[in-house]
Amino acid sequence: MGLTQSVGEDGLRFEVWVRQASRTRDCLTLQAASVQDRETWTHDIAQLLWTHAIHNTGQELIFDFLP
């Protein structure tokens, strides 16, 4: 999953996307009521994505050491 924190010229839209194959991507474009709302949303989503990525990396390391 990924996040594009600002899309378009109005500064209100952002995208959350999932890359499923090497060249395909499902994308959801969202629009906030204000720039401040967009910044809050993207900050929170970015934190969730990083937490998820760190957790998954830890799991992969555990599985790499299993016989």
Secondary structure as UniProt FT lines:
FT   STRAND          2..7
FT   STRAND          13..19
FT   STRAND          25..31
FT   HELIX           35..65
//
